[in-house]
Amino acid sequence: MHTGGVAVDRDGNLIIANQGRQPGTSRILAVAARSGTRYGQAMTAGHTYPVAGNGTPGFSGDGGPATRASSPCRVAWRWMPPGTW
């Protein structure tokens, strides 16, 4: 994993920007602090889950789930609370 950034969200989940080895293979991952539903999916404490990006280079994902989006390059990200963008 090529980490591009690490943060902790307000629920204590570890958020990791995985830049991938090749351009376009970036994903945002979450390590669940507690079991429950977060980022639209059921999570078990301590397990890692993709929350954005599908790891495939390309141009897709507008209007769909974040986990199905693809990017043609490595991406930068910034955590923003809901409703601030």
N, CA, C and O atoms as CSV, one atom per row, in Angstrom:
chain,resi,resn,atom,element,x,y,z
A,1,MET,N,N,0.841,-1.166,0.000
A,1,MET,CA,C,0.000,0.000,0.000
A,1,MET,C,C,0.891,1.236,0.000
A,1,MET,O,O,1.872,1.296,0.741
A,2,HIS,N,N,0.557,2.207,-0.818
A,2,HIS,CA,C,1.256,3.485,-0.872
A,2,HIS,C,C,0.335,4.542,-0.273
A,2,HIS,O,O,-0.550,5.062,-0.953
A,3,THR,N,N,0.547,4.853,0.992
A,3,THR,CA,C,-0.347,5.750,1.707
A,3,THR,C,C,-0.135,7.189,1.285
A,3,THR,O,O,0.985,7.699,1.284
A,4,GLY,N,N,-1.250,7.841,0.920
A,4,GLY,CA,C,-1.203,9.238,0.523
A,4,GLY,C,C,-1.717,10.167,1.602
A,4,GLY,O,O,-1.650,11.387,1.456
A,5,GLY,N,N,-2.223,9.612,2.669
A,5,GLY,CA,C,-2.734,10.406,3.771
A,5,GLY,C,C,-3.512,9.538,4.730
A,5,GLY,O,O,-4.059,8.505,4.345
A,6,VAL,N,N,-3.562,9.960,5.982
A,6,VAL,CA,C,-4.279,9.226,7.019
A,6,VAL,C,C,-5.024,10.234,7.874
A,6,VAL,O,O,-4.507,11.309,8.177
A,7,ALA,N,N,-6.245,9.879,8.260
A,7,ALA,CA,C,-7.053,10.746,9.129
A,7,ALA,C,C,-7.937,9.858,9.995
A,7,ALA,O,O,-8.084,8.663,9.739
A,8,VAL,N,N,-8.516,10.459,11.012
A,8,VAL,CA,C,-9.495,9.786,11.850
A,8,VAL,C,C,-10.777,10.598,11.764
A,8,VAL,O,O,-10.762,11.805,12.006
A,9,ASP,N,N,-11.897,9.946,11.420
A,9,ASP,CA,C,-13.160,10.676,11.323
A,9,ASP,C,C,-13.774,10.862,12.708
A,9,ASP,O,O,-13.232,10.379,13.702
A,10,ARG,N,N,-14.891,11.556,12.768
A,10,ARG,CA,C,-15.486,11.884,14.063
A,10,ARG,C,C,-15.995,10.663,14.836
A,10,ARG,O,O,-16.254,10.758,16.036
A,11,ASP,N,N,-16.140,9.518,14.160
A,11,ASP,CA,C,-16.558,8.286,14.826
A,11,ASP,C,C,-15.371,7.425,15.254
A,11,ASP,O,O,-15.558,6.342,15.808
A,12,GLY,N,N,-14.152,7.901,15.000
A,12,GLY,CA,C,-12.959,7.160,15.395
A,12,GLY,C,C,-12.451,6.180,14.360
A,12,GLY,O,O,-11.503,5.443,14.630
A,13,ASN,N,N,-13.062,6.150,13.169
A,13,ASN,CA,C,-12.602,5.262,12.104
A,13,ASN,C,C,-11.326,5.822,11.481
A,13,ASN,O,O,-11.212,7.030,11.272
A,14,LEU,N,N,-10.379,4.956,11.189
A,14,LEU,CA,C,-9.146,5.353,10.531
A,14,LEU,C,C,-9.413,5.413,9.026
A,14,LEU,O,O,-9.860,4.428,8.438
A,15,ILE,N,N,-9.144,6.558,8.402
A,15,ILE,CA,C,-9.361,6.750,6.970
A,15,ILE,C,C,-7.996,6.842,6.297
A,15,ILE,O,O,-7.155,7.651,6.689
A,16,ILE,N,N,-7.784,6.011,5.283
A,16,ILE,CA,C,-6.488,5.918,4.615
A,16,ILE,C,C,-6.650,6.194,3.128
A,16,ILE,O,O,-7.496,5.591,2.468
A,17,ALA,N,N,-5.842,7.102,2.605
A,17,ALA,CA,C,-5.783,7.324,1.161
A,17,ALA,C,C,-4.692,6.404,0.616
A,17,ALA,O,O,-3.505,6.643,0.838
A,18,ASN,N,N,-5.094,5.359,-0.092
A,18,ASN,CA,C,-4.161,4.414,-0.701
A,18,ASN,C,C,-3.930,4.863,-2.128
A,18,ASN,O,O,-4.838,4.780,-2.956
A,19,GLN,N,N,-2.726,5.341,-2.434
A,19,GLN,CA,C,-2.453,5.896,-3.748
A,19,GLN,C,C,-2.210,4.851,-4.819
A,19,GLN,O,O,-2.146,5.199,-5.998
A,20,GLY,N,N,-2.077,3.617,-4.468
A,20,GLY,CA,C,-1.845,2.575,-5.469
A,20,GLY,C,C,-0.456,2.671,-6.063
A,20,GLY,O,O,0.259,3.652,-5.854
A,21,ARG,N,N,-0.087,1.657,-6.795
A,21,ARG,CA,C,1.244,1.622,-7.422
A,21,ARG,C,C,1.260,2.320,-8.773
A,21,ARG,O,O,2.304,2.809,-9.204
A,22,GLN,N,N,0.132,2.371,-9.435
A,22,GLN,CA,C,0.032,2.984,-10.755
A,22,GLN,C,C,-0.985,4.121,-10.712
A,22,GLN,O,O,-1.915,4.082,-9.906
A,23,PRO,N,N,-0.823,5.140,-11.570
A,23,PRO,CA,C,-1.828,6.195,-11.626
A,23,PRO,C,C,-3.215,5.610,-11.866
A,23,PRO,O,O,-3.387,4.693,-12.668
A,24,GLY,N,N,-4.188,6.148,-11.167
A,24,GLY,CA,C,-5.560,5.696,-11.351
A,24,GLY,C,C,-5.979,4.542,-10.467
A,24,GLY,O,O,-7.134,4.119,-10.520
A,25,THR,N,N,-5.081,4.024,-9.661
A,25,THR,CA,C,-5.449,2.887,-8.822
A,25,THR,C,C,-5.704,3.306,-7.372
A,25,THR,O,O,-5.669,2.473,-6.467
A,26,SER,N,N,-5.957,4.572,-7.158
A,26,SER,CA,C,-6.190,5.092,-5.819
A,26,SER,C,C,-7.527,4.660,-5.251
A,26,SER,O,O,-8.501,4.488,-5.985
A,27,ARG,N,N,-7.566,4.486,-3.940
A,27,ARG,CA,C,-8.801,4.165,-3.216
A,27,ARG,C,C,-8.736,4.829,-1.850
A,27,ARG,O,O,-7.654,5.073,-1.317
A,28,ILE,N,N,-9.884,5.111,-1.300
A,28,ILE,CA,C,-9.986,5.578,0.070
A,28,ILE,C,C,-10.517,4.398,0.888
A,28,ILE,O,O,-11.550,3.818,0.553
A,29,LEU,N,N,-9.807,4.052,1.954
A,29,LEU,CA,C,-10.161,2.904,2.793
A,29,LEU,C,C,-10.508,3.377,4.195
A,29,LEU,O,O,-10.005,4.404,4.650
A,30,ALA,N,N,-11.362,2.633,4.877
A,30,ALA,CA,C,-11.702,2.909,6.270
A,30,ALA,C,C,-11.447,1.667,7.097
A,30,ALA,O,O,-11.809,0.559,6.701
A,31,VAL,N,N,-10.823,1.857,8.247
A,31,VAL,CA,C,-10.678,0.784,9.230
A,31,VAL,C,C,-11.687,1.109,10.325
A,31,VAL,O,O,-11.555,2.115,11.023
A,32,ALA,N,N,-12.689,0.256,10.470
A,32,ALA,CA,C,-13.790,0.520,11.396
A,32,ALA,C,C,-13.326,0.481,12.847
A,32,ALA,O,O,-12.663,-0.464,13.274
A,33,ALA,N,N,-13.682,1.521,13.599
A,33,ALA,CA,C,-13.370,1.571,15.024
A,33,ALA,C,C,-14.342,0.699,15.814
A,33,ALA,O,O,-13.972,0.075,16.808
A,34,ARG,N,N,-15.593,0.671,15.351
A,34,ARG,CA,C,-16.639,-0.127,16.000
A,34,ARG,C,C,-17.476,-0.791,14.921
A,34,ARG,O,O,-17.521,-0.315,13.787
A,35,SER,N,N,-18.121,-1.858,15.258
A,35,SER,CA,C,-19.025,-2.522,14.320
A,35,SER,C,C,-20.286,-1.681,14.151
A,35,SER,O,O,-20.746,-1.035,15.093
A,36,GLY,N,N,-20.834,-1.699,12.951
A,36,GLY,CA,C,-22.047,-0.950,12.655
A,36,GLY,C,C,-22.064,-0.532,11.203
A,36,GLY,O,O,-21.218,-0.961,10.419
A,37,THR,N,N,-23.018,0.300,10.839
A,37,THR,CA,C,-23.126,0.779,9.458
A,37,THR,C,C,-22.499,2.158,9.354
A,37,THR,O,O,-22.905,3.091,10.047
A,38,ARG,N,N,-21.513,2.277,8.488
A,38,ARG,CA,C,-20.843,3.535,8.229
A,38,ARG,C,C,-20.507,3.594,6.745
A,38,ARG,O,O,-20.225,2.574,6.115
A,39,TYR,N,N,-20.543,4.782,6.211
A,39,TYR,CA,C,-20.253,4.985,4.788
A,39,TYR,C,C,-21.132,4.101,3.906
A,39,TYR,O,O,-20.712,3.649,2.841
A,40,GLY,N,N,-22.352,3.864,4.367
A,40,GLY,CA,C,-23.324,3.116,3.585
A,40,GLY,C,C,-23.117,1.614,3.549
A,40,GLY,O,O,-23.715,0.933,2.716
A,41,GLN,N,N,-22.290,1.084,4.427
A,41,GLN,CA,C,-22.064,-0.360,4.423
A,41,GLN,C,C,-21.855,-0.881,5.845
A,41,GLN,O,O,-21.374,-0.166,6.723
A,42,ALA,N,N,-22.224,-2.126,6.042
A,42,ALA,CA,C,-22.020,-2.770,7.344
A,42,ALA,C,C,-20.527,-3.020,7.533
A,42,ALA,O,O,-19.859,-3.541,6.639
A,43,MET,N,N,-20.011,-2.648,8.699
A,43,MET,CA,C,-18.586,-2.806,8.992
A,43,MET,C,C,-18.397,-3.529,10.315
A,43,MET,O,O,-19.208,-3.398,11.232
A,44,THR,N,N,-17.319,-4.290,10.400
A,44,THR,CA,C,-16.934,-4.978,11.624
A,44,THR,C,C,-15.687,-4.288,12.175
A,44,THR,O,O,-14.757,-3.995,11.424
A,45,ALA,N,N,-15.667,-4.033,13.461
A,45,ALA,CA,C,-14.537,-3.356,14.096
A,45,ALA,C,C,-13.213,-4.020,13.729
A,45,ALA,O,O,-13.084,-5.243,13.793
A,46,GLY,N,N,-12.231,-3.205,13.344
A,46,GLY,CA,C,-10.903,-3.699,13.018
A,46,GLY,C,C,-10.712,-4.134,11.578
A,46,GLY,O,O,-9.579,-4.366,11.156
A,47,HIS,N,N,-11.790,-4.252,10.809
A,47,HIS,CA,C,-11.687,-4.660,9.407
A,47,HIS,C,C,-11.543,-3.433,8.514
A,47,HIS,O,O,-11.965,-2.335,8.876
A,48,THR,N,N,-10.943,-3.633,7.343
A,48,THR,CA,C,-10.720,-2.553,6.383
A,48,THR,C,C,-11.726,-2.648,5.248
A,48,THR,O,O,-11.995,-3.733,4.732
A,49,TYR,N,N,-12.287,-1.485,4.858
A,49,TYR,CA,C,-13.314,-1.436,3.822
A,49,TYR,C,C,-13.022,-0.305,2.842
A,49,TYR,O,O,-12.583,0.767,3.258
A,50,PRO,N,N,-13.259,-0.525,1.541
A,50,PRO,CA,C,-13.149,0.581,0.588
A,50,PRO,C,C,-14.364,1.496,0.750
A,50,PRO,O,O,-15.493,1.021,0.873
A,51,VAL,N,N,-14.125,2.804,0.750
A,51,VAL,CA,C,-15.241,3.745,0.830
A,51,VAL,C,C,-15.305,4.671,-0.384
A,51,VAL,O,O,-16.312,5.347,-0.597
A,52,ALA,N,N,-14.234,4.704,-1.179
A,52,ALA,CA,C,-14.244,5.485,-2.424
A,52,ALA,C,C,-13.165,4.949,-3.358
A,52,ALA,O,O,-12.078,4.568,-2.924
A,53,GLY,N,N,-13.488,4.930,-4.640
A,53,GLY,CA,C,-12.561,4.460,-5.660
A,53,GLY,C,C,-12.653,2.957,-5.844
A,53,GLY,O,O,-12.855,2.211,-4.886
A,54,ASN,N,N,-12.500,2.521,-7.098
A,54,ASN,CA,C,-12.564,1.084,-7.377
A,54,ASN,C,C,-11.201,0.504,-7.727
A,54,ASN,O,O,-11.093,-0.689,-8.007
A,55,GLY,N,N,-10.155,1.334,-7.714
A,55,GLY,CA,C,-8.808,0.838,-7.981
A,55,GLY,C,C,-8.496,0.620,-9.445
A,55,GLY,O,O,-7.452,0.060,-9.781
A,56,THR,N,N,-9.395,1.060,-10.332
A,56,THR,CA,C,-9.204,0.887,-11.766
A,56,THR,C,C,-9.064,2.247,-12.440
A,56,THR,O,O,-9.907,3.118,-12.227
A,57,PRO,N,N,-8.013,2.458,-13.254
A,57,PRO,CA,C,-7.880,3.736,-13.956
A,57,PRO,C,C,-9.044,3.956,-14.927
A,57,PRO,O,O,-9.556,3.003,-15.516
A,58,GLY,N,N,-9.448,5.189,-15.085
A,58,GLY,CA,C,-10.503,5.507,-16.040
A,58,GLY,C,C,-11.299,6.719,-15.619
A,58,GLY,O,O,-10.946,7.410,-14.663
A,59,PHE,N,N,-12.382,6.974,-16.342
A,59,PHE,CA,C,-13.279,8.089,-16.047
A,59,PHE,C,C,-14.671,7.521,-15.844
A,59,PHE,O,O,-15.378,7.270,-16.820
A,60,SER,N,N,-15.079,7.313,-14.608
A,60,SER,CA,C,-16.433,6.829,-14.363
A,60,SER,C,C,-16.821,7.123,-12.935
A,60,SER,O,O,-15.981,7.436,-12.091
A,61,GLY,N,N,-18.120,7.016,-12.677
A,61,GLY,CA,C,-18.603,7.133,-11.318
A,61,GLY,C,C,-19.524,8.291,-11.038
A,61,GLY,O,O,-20.123,8.336,-9.963
A,62,ASP,N,N,-19.668,9.242,-11.962
A,62,ASP,CA,C,-20.559,10.370,-11.714
A,62,ASP,C,C,-21.976,9.882,-11.451
A,62,ASP,O,O,-22.545,9.149,-12.260
A,63,GLY,N,N,-22.539,10.285,-10.328
A,63,GLY,CA,C,-23.909,9.930,-9.996
A,63,GLY,C,C,-24.077,8.553,-9.384
A,63,GLY,O,O,-25.197,8.161,-9.057
A,64,GLY,N,N,-22.996,7.813,-9.222
A,64,GLY,CA,C,-23.095,6.464,-8.658
A,64,GLY,C,C,-22.403,6.376,-7.313
A,64,GLY,O,O,-21.931,7.382,-6.783
A,65,PRO,N,N,-22.341,5.180,-6.762
A,65,PRO,CA,C,-21.666,4.992,-5.480
A,65,PRO,C,C,-20.176,5.343,-5.571
A,65,PRO,O,O,-19.534,5.087,-6.589
A,66,ALA,N,N,-19.640,5.926,-4.511
A,66,ALA,CA,C,-18.230,6.325,-4.492
A,66,ALA,C,C,-17.295,5.141,-4.710
A,66,ALA,O,O,-16.215,5.306,-5.276
A,67,THR,N,N,-17.696,3.947,-4.269
A,67,THR,CA,C,-16.834,2.774,-4.413
A,67,THR,C,C,-16.761,2.261,-5.847
A,67,THR,O,O,-15.935,1.400,-6.151
A,68,ARG,N,N,-17.603,2.770,-6.722
A,68,ARG,CA,C,-17.552,2.363,-8.138
A,68,ARG,C,C,-16.870,3.396,-9.018
A,68,ARG,O,O,-16.755,3.202,-10.229
A,69,ALA,N,N,-16.420,4.483,-8.427
A,69,ALA,CA,C,-15.767,5.549,-9.190
A,69,ALA,C,C,-14.344,5.153,-9.557
A,69,ALA,O,O,-13.666,4.462,-8.797
A,70,SER,N,N,-13.905,5.590,-10.712
A,70,SER,CA,C,-12.513,5.400,-11.117
A,70,SER,C,C,-11.925,6.751,-11.492
A,70,SER,O,O,-12.646,7.690,-11.828
A,71,SER,N,N,-10.621,6.828,-11.428
A,71,SER,CA,C,-9.919,8.077,-11.694
A,71,SER,C,C,-8.749,7.798,-12.631
A,71,SER,O,O,-8.139,6.730,-12.564
A,72,PRO,N,N,-8.434,8.758,-13.509
A,72,PRO,CA,C,-7.324,8.542,-14.424
A,72,PRO,C,C,-5.963,8.814,-13.783
A,72,PRO,O,O,-4.933,8.569,-14.412
A,73,CYS,N,N,-5.937,9.306,-12.567
A,73,CYS,CA,C,-4.669,9.659,-11.938
A,73,CYS,C,C,-4.754,9.472,-10.429
A,73,CYS,O,O,-5.816,9.160,-9.892
A,74,ARG,N,N,-3.648,9.662,-9.762
A,74,ARG,CA,C,-3.662,9.637,-8.309
A,74,ARG,C,C,-4.456,10.835,-7.834
A,74,ARG,O,O,-4.402,11.909,-8.434
A,75,VAL,N,N,-5.175,10.650,-6.778
A,75,VAL,CA,C,-6.042,11.724,-6.305
A,75,VAL,C,C,-5.605,12.230,-4.943
A,75,VAL,O,O,-5.041,11.495,-4.133
A,76,ALA,N,N,-5.879,13.496,-4.716
A,76,ALA,CA,C,-5.701,14.085,-3.395
A,76,ALA,C,C,-7.082,14.162,-2.776
A,76,ALA,O,O,-8.076,14.249,-3.497
A,77,TRP,N,N,-7.163,14.133,-1.462
A,77,TRP,CA,C,-8.461,14.184,-0.835
A,77,TRP,C,C,-8.395,15.003,0.438
A,77,TRP,O,O,-7.336,15.183,1.040
A,78,ARG,N,N,-9.534,15.482,0.816
A,78,ARG,CA,C,-9.650,16.252,2.045
A,78,ARG,C,C,-10.968,15.877,2.690
A,78,ARG,O,O,-12.007,15.887,2.029
A,79,TRP,N,N,-10.941,15.549,3.959
A,79,TRP,CA,C,-12.162,15.216,4.679
A,79,TRP,C,C,-12.961,16.485,4.902
A,79,TRP,O,O,-12.440,17.477,5.412
A,80,MET,N,N,-14.230,16.448,4.518
A,80,MET,CA,C,-15.124,17.582,4.743
A,80,MET,C,C,-16.402,17.065,5.392
A,80,MET,O,O,-16.985,16.094,4.909
A,81,PRO,N,N,-16.841,17.686,6.460
A,81,PRO,CA,C,-18.083,17.242,7.093
A,81,PRO,C,C,-19.250,17.338,6.131
A,81,PRO,O,O,-19.258,18.207,5.260
A,82,PRO,N,N,-20.240,16.462,6.271
A,82,PRO,CA,C,-21.419,16.514,5.391
A,82,PRO,C,C,-22.037,17.913,5.397
A,82,PRO,O,O,-22.119,18.574,6.432
A,83,GLY,N,N,-22.466,18.340,4.216
A,83,GLY,CA,C,-23.120,19.637,4.072
A,83,GLY,C,C,-22.199,20.815,3.900
A,83,GLY,O,O,-22.671,21.950,3.815
A,84,THR,N,N,-20.866,20.584,3.842
A,84,THR,CA,C,-19.934,21.723,3.700
A,84,THR,C,C,-19.434,21.906,2.278
A,84,THR,O,O,-18.645,22.816,2.020
A,85,TRP,N,N,-19.867,21.071,1.353
A,85,TRP,CA,C,-19.407,21.221,-0.029
A,85,TRP,C,C,-20.524,21.410,-0.967
A,85,TRP,O,O,-20.303,21.550,-2.170
